Amino acid sequence: MSGLAQRVPGLGYVALGTSPTPVRPLHLDLGADVWLKDESVFGDGAWGGNKVRKLEWIIPEAQRRGARTLFTVGGIGTHWGLACALYGREHGLETVLGLVDQPVDDHVREQLARLEASGARLYRFSSTRRLKLAAPWILLRHRPWYLPAGGSNAFGTLGYVEVALEIAGQVAAGELPAPGTVVVPVGSGGTVTGLTVGFRIAGLDTRVLGVVVNDMLPLDAPAMTRLARRTSALLRDRGLTDVPELEEGDFDLRDDWLGTTYGDPTPASVAEVARAREQGLDLEPVYTGKSLAAIRDLAASGGSSLPGPILWLNTHGPR
Ligand SMILES: Cc1ncc(COP(=O)(O)O)c(C=O)c1O
């Protein structure tokens, strides 16, 4: 059951996974005391937590609005778009996807085949600019509810407000020490923002370090503060009192581990994925590998910007 839905009955919620997700010490010799919260097991096992956590709030809101169609955007290998298409369909919603070309490898090819088989209506574009030009026509034709890339609107962000409350519950139950820092990758911002809002609501002074892995979207403190404020306003509107108003200083976002661009593995992230595999963890080098590389580097430089204990979220879904 969702702690947030219990606290804010005015919010629509549909359970799509089993929670709380487990926590345990992480033995990867990162040079610091690191715990793992394993979001990879959330959902039906096919996806992991990151996308499904957001859809638990987006799908009921779409139904409340009377929307019959979701419209969202991403690359031709978008996992978010596929999750939207499959979970949406299960709940009677059609999905329209605006897909922008990206470098094709085997993984992207397979993913595109899954998108084509998903029942979603696909529109393909050679660039983001062309997608933006076509968007008004798509909106007119399908009259959808538009969801930004990665599902990081205020409703999607609630998924990680929920995770922060879940972590607070696990701390209270003695399952892990209160984290000084939580580390997550930042691809569209909902994860880092939801956690930051959620810890404030839970009364924990845990900091969230966001390792920015996407240079295609504005993912700086002003942008995350705006998303946090929209999320807080939504919570207030649906009946939660004493919702914090976040400031830019509440966000610690760093792009030092991005490498050349979004989607490009770095030698450090590839090395983290290989080390994790030896310990039986299945990761990838574009999000999770880069966030582990950040922990290793910051711990090696004295760890002053990384107050412990550290909690690292494995947001990768074993697909
Ligand atoms: C594995 C993984 N981790 C983290 C993220 C980042 O989450 P957000 O988009 O909420 O910033 C994503 C997003 O695409 C992801 O696929």
The ligand as a MOL file (V3000), in Angstrom:
LIG
                    3D

  0  0  0     0  0            999 V3000
M  V30 BEGIN CTAB
M  V30 COUNTS 16 16 0 0 0
M  V30 BEGIN ATOM
M  V30 1 C 17.8510 3.2920 -15.2170 0
M  V30 2 C 17.4420 4.7090 -14.9970 0
M  V30 3 N 17.8640 5.3370 -13.8890 0
M  V30 4 C 17.5560 6.6270 -13.6530 0
M  V30 5 C 16.8060 7.3640 -14.5450 0
M  V30 6 C 16.5710 8.8180 -14.2720 0
M  V30 7 O 15.3430 9.1040 -13.7660 0
M  V30 8 P 14.6320 10.4870 -14.0860 0
M  V30 9 O 14.2590 10.4150 -15.5340 0
M  V30 10 O 13.4670 10.5060 -13.1900 0
M  V30 11 O 15.6230 11.5540 -13.8110 0
M  V30 12 C 16.3140 6.7430 -15.6980 0
M  V30 13 C 15.4800 7.5350 -16.6180 0
M  V30 14 O 15.2930 7.3510 -17.7540 0
M  V30 15 C 16.6470 5.3840 -15.9510 0
M  V30 16 O 16.2570 4.7460 -17.0690 0
M  V30 END ATOM
M  V30 BEGIN BOND
M  V30 1 1 1 2
M  V30 2 1 2 3
M  V30 3 2 2 15
M  V30 4 2 3 4
M  V30 5 1 4 5
M  V30 6 1 5 6
M  V30 7 2 5 12
M  V30 8 1 6 7
M  V30 9 1 7 8
M  V30 10 2 8 9
M  V30 11 1 8 10
M  V30 12 1 8 11
M  V30 13 1 12 13
M  V30 14 1 12 15
M  V30 15 2 13 14
M  V30 16 1 15 16
M  V30 END BOND
M  V30 END CTAB
M  END
